[in-house]
Amino acid sequence: MSQRTGAPLVELRDIRVAFGGVHAVAGVTVDLWPGEVVGLVGGNGAGKTTLIKTLSGAHPADSGTILIDGEPVSITSPRDAKALGVETIYQTLALADNVDASANVFFGRELTTRFGNLDDSAMEDATRKLMNRLNPKFQNFVAPVSSLSGGQRQSVAIARAVHFNARILIMDEPTAALGPAETNQVRDLIRQLQQEGLGIFLISHDIHDLFDLSDRISVMLQGRLVGTVNKEDVTVDEVLAMIILGKKPDEVTKKDLADLH
Amino acid sequence: MADTDVSAAGPAQQAQAPERDEPEPRSLRAALRSAEIDSRLAGMLVALAIIWVVFQIITPGHTFLTPRNLWNLSVQSSVVAIMATGMVLIIVTRNIDLSVGAAMAAVGMAMAVVQHDWLPKWIGFDHPMTWIIVVVLGLVLGAALGAFQGAIVAYIGVPSFIVTLGGFLVWRGVAWWMASGQTIAPMDSNFRLLGGGADGTVGGTWSWILGVVACAGIVLLQFIKRRQRIRYGFRLRPMWAEITLGAVACGAVLVAIWFLNRYYLPSALVERRGEPAGTNISLGLAYPVLIAIGVGIVMTFIATRRRFGRYVYGIGGNPEAAALAGIKTKRTIVKTFALMGLLVGLAAAVQIARLNAAVSSLGTGMELNVIAATVIGGTSFTGGVGTIAGALLGAVIMQSLISGMVLMGIEAPLQDIVVGIVLVLAVTLDTLVRRRAVR
C-alpha cells in the first residue's frame, strides 16, 4: 500500500523521555512511510502516548532524533510540529468547549481579513465544506462544541487535523468514545487519508481496529519497543503475546499462547 | 490534500445555495432564536427595565426616571464600567484581579502628582498639553503595573488571586507613600473635563450628532453582516427581525439622547456663561460616559474580532487545548492583565478628574464593584464565558440599584445587603438557566 522508496516520512530514533526517575520511553525507534498506517499498541503506561507527544510537540523528548523525510528536525512545541505537517488528534480531543466548530477548526490558525480581523464567515464557510466531506450529517455550526455529541466533537477534532494539509497524522484512540456507526465513519476516513498519501500513527486499545486498519504494528511494553511486525505476518494472539508478555512471535511458545486464553 | 476534492462533493454545492428567510416563528423563544438575539443579554435588559420601573414607582416623588437622575447614573456607572470590560477578559481566562481599586489609587496619585507638582514647573500651570501628557502617563503606568502582575501569574505560575491580593496591599501603600497620605488638588482645568461635571459634556447638539452617527453605525454593521452571509450563502436572519432589531436599537439610542438632553445646566451656571436667565442649555452626554461607551466598543471589537480575543476565550474554555493548538497562552495572559491595567489607568484619570483631587483612599473597595458588575453581567468564573456588553450592563444595573436606594434614603449598610443579594441571585439564576440549556 505504501511506497517504500527513499527515506521514510517520519523516523523516531532512540527516543527517551523520563519523568523524575521513571523512564516513560526508554530508547524507542519507529518509522512511518507515506500512505502507511502504523498501529501503536501496549498496555496502560506502556509509553505510547508519551512517545507520540515527542512528535506532536506536546512534550519534547529528552534525547533521541526525529527525522522527517530523512532530515533531522527540532520539535519543541505544537507549533513546530504543525509547521512540519504533523497534526494530532488527541484522545481528549483538545477542543475549546465554549466556542463553535469553526473557531475550533481554526484555533491558533485563524483566517483574517487584510486588516488582521477574524474572518468568521470565511472560516465558517471552510468548516462547512470540510464537514460536508467528513461528516455530512454535521449541521450545528453556531453552537459551542460542548453541546455536540461525541461523534460530532470527534469530527471537529478530525477536521482540524486534516484541514491544514497534514502529511503526518497522529490519532490517539480515535474511536474510543464512539458508537458503531461513528467508528465505521472514522475507519473509512483513515483509509481515505491513507490513500491520499498521509502517514498515520494510530494508537488504539482495540486490537481488531488495529488489525483492520494498520499496515504494521509496533508494540510497546514498559517504555520499550517489543517489536514492529507486518500485519500479514502475525495473528491476533501473537500480537497479544507481545503486548502482555513482551515476547516477539518467534520467541513465543505454544504454552504461552495457551496461557493467554 | 485539504480542499482538493471538496468541489466534487455534492452536498457542498447544495449548502452553497442561499437558504430562504425563516418563516414567521410561533413562540417568543423561537423568535428570539431565529433573530439570533443573545437571550442572556436580553434577560439583563429586561431586569434593568424592571429595576428602573420599580424604583420609579417606589421612590418618593417618583424621581428615579428623571433626566437628572439618569444623567447622574450614566456618569456614576462609567468608572466601574470601564474597568469591568477588562475584568471580563481576566475572568474569562479563569483569573482574577483584586488589585484594580488599589492600582487605581496608585496610578491616580501618580497622575495627580505629575500634573500638580511637576508639570507646572516645566511647562507652566494649566498648559494645554498637560492633560494629554498625564493621561498617556496613566495609561502606560497602569499597563506596566498590570503586565508586571500578569507576568508573575503567567510565567511563574503564582495564582492570580495571590498576586493581585499582594498588589491590592502594595499599590494602596504606594499611593499613600507618593504624597505622604496628603490629598492632592486641584487638577488641571482641561484634565478636569474628563470627569464630566457641568463643563465636561459635549452639549445637546453634539449629543444628537453622536446619536445619529451611532444609528448609522448600527445599520451599517447590520448591512455588512448581512452582505457577508449572502456572499457565503449562510442562513439569513429573517428580514422582520433585522428591521425590528435595527429600529429598536436606533430608537433606544435616540430616546436616550432625547431624555438625557432634557437635563439642563443649573440656572446659576447659565448666567455665568453669559446667557439670559431661564435659557435651557442641555448638558448632553458627559465625557466619562463617552469614554465608557468608546471603551465598550473597542473592547468588544478586541474580544470578538481579533485573534487575541479568540485566544482569550479559547484559553478560558480549555487551557490545555489552547497550548496544544500552539497558542502562546502565557503571553496572552500577560496581555489580558496589561489591558486591565491600561483600563485602570483610564478609569483613574476619570475618577480623579471627577473628584478634582487624588487621595490615597481612591477606589477603595472598587475591585469588588468591578468584579460584581462583571459577574452580574454574565461572566462566569468557570472560564470561557462572558461578554463586554454584559459587563457594561452589569455596571449600570449595579449603579441603578445603588442610585435608587439612595433616592429612597436607604442607609449604606442596607444598600450593601441588597447589592450582595442581587449579586448571588443573578449568578444563581444564570447557573440554573445554563444547567437547563446545556444537555
HADDOCK unambig.tbl for C-alpha pairs under 7 A between the chains (distance, minus, plus):
assign (segid A and resid 58 and name CA) (segid B and resid 324 and name CA) 6.34 0.50 0.50
assign (segid A and resid 78 and name CA) (segid B and resid 324 and name CA) 5.72 0.50 0.50
assign (segid A and resid 78 and name CA) (segid B and resid 325 and name CA) 6.55 0.50 0.50
assign (segid A and resid 78 and name CA) (segid B and resid 326 and name CA) 5.06 0.50 0.50
assign (segid A and resid 79 and name CA) (segid B and resid 326 and name CA) 4.67 0.50 0.50
assign (segid A and resid 94 and name CA) (segid B and resid 321 and name CA) 4.35 0.50 0.50
assign (segid A and resid 95 and name CA) (segid B and resid 318 and name CA) 6.94 0.50 0.50
assign (segid A and resid 95 and name CA) (segid B and resid 321 and name CA) 5.74 0.50 0.50
assign (segid A and resid 96 and name CA) (segid B and resid 314 and name CA) 5.42 0.50 0.50
assign (segid A and resid 96 and name CA) (segid B and resid 317 and name CA) 4.98 0.50 0.50
assign (segid A and resid 96 and name CA) (segid B and resid 318 and name CA) 4.96 0.50 0.50
assign (segid A and resid 96 and name CA) (segid B and resid 321 and name CA) 6.32 0.50 0.50
assign (segid A and resid 97 and name CA) (segid B and resid 317 and name CA) 5.63 0.50 0.50
assign (segid A and resid 97 and name CA) (segid B and resid 318 and name CA) 6.86 0.50 0.50
assign (segid A and resid 98 and name CA) (segid B and resid 317 and name CA) 5.27 0.50 0.50
assign (segid A and resid 98 and name CA) (segid B and resid 384 and name CA) 6.03 0.50 0.50
assign (segid A and resid 107 and name CA) (segid B and resid 325 and name CA) 6.43 0.50 0.50
assign (segid A and resid 108 and name CA) (segid B and resid 325 and name CA) 5.72 0.50 0.50
assign (segid A and resid 108 and name CA) (segid B and resid 326 and name CA) 6.23 0.50 0.50
assign (segid A and resid 108 and name CA) (segid B and resid 327 and name CA) 5.65 0.50 0.50
assign (segid A and resid 117 and name CA) (segid B and resid 305 and name CA) 5.38 0.50 0.50
assign (segid A and resid 117 and name CA) (segid B and resid 306 and name CA) 5.14 0.50 0.50
assign (segid A and resid 118 and name CA) (segid B and resid 305 and name CA) 5.06 0.50 0.50
assign (segid A and resid 118 and name CA) (segid B and resid 306 and name CA) 5.52 0.50 0.50
assign (segid A and resid 118 and name CA) (segid B and resid 307 and name CA) 6.49 0.50 0.50
assign (segid A and resid 121 and name CA) (segid B and resid 228 and name CA) 6.85 0.50 0.50
assign (segid A and resid 125 and name CA) (segid B and resid 232 and name CA) 6.53 0.50 0.50
assign (segid A and resid 129 and name CA) (segid B and resid 6 and name CA) 6.61 0.50 0.50
assign (segid A and resid 129 and name CA) (segid B and resid 12 and name CA) 5.61 0.50 0.50
assign (segid A and resid 132 and name CA) (segid B and resid 11 and name CA) 6.28 0.50 0.50
assign (segid A and resid 132 and name CA) (segid B and resid 12 and name CA) 5.89 0.50 0.50
assign (segid A and resid 133 and name CA) (segid B and resid 6 and name CA) 6.84 0.50 0.50
assign (segid A and resid 133 and name CA) (segid B and resid 9 and name CA) 6.76 0.50 0.50
assign (segid A and resid 147 and name CA) (segid B and resid 438 and name CA) 6.34 0.50 0.50
assign (segid A and resid 147 and name CA) (segid B and resid 439 and name CA) 6.84 0.50 0.50
assign (segid A and resid 162 and name CA) (segid B and resid 2 and name CA) 6.27 0.50 0.50
assign (segid A and resid 163 and name CA) (segid B and resid 2 and name CA) 4.90 0.50 0.50
assign (segid A and resid 164 and name CA) (segid B and resid 2 and name CA) 6.33 0.50 0.50
assign (segid A and resid 165 and name CA) (segid B and resid 1 and name CA) 5.37 0.50 0.50
assign (segid A and resid 165 and name CA) (segid B and resid 2 and name CA) 5.35 0.50 0.50
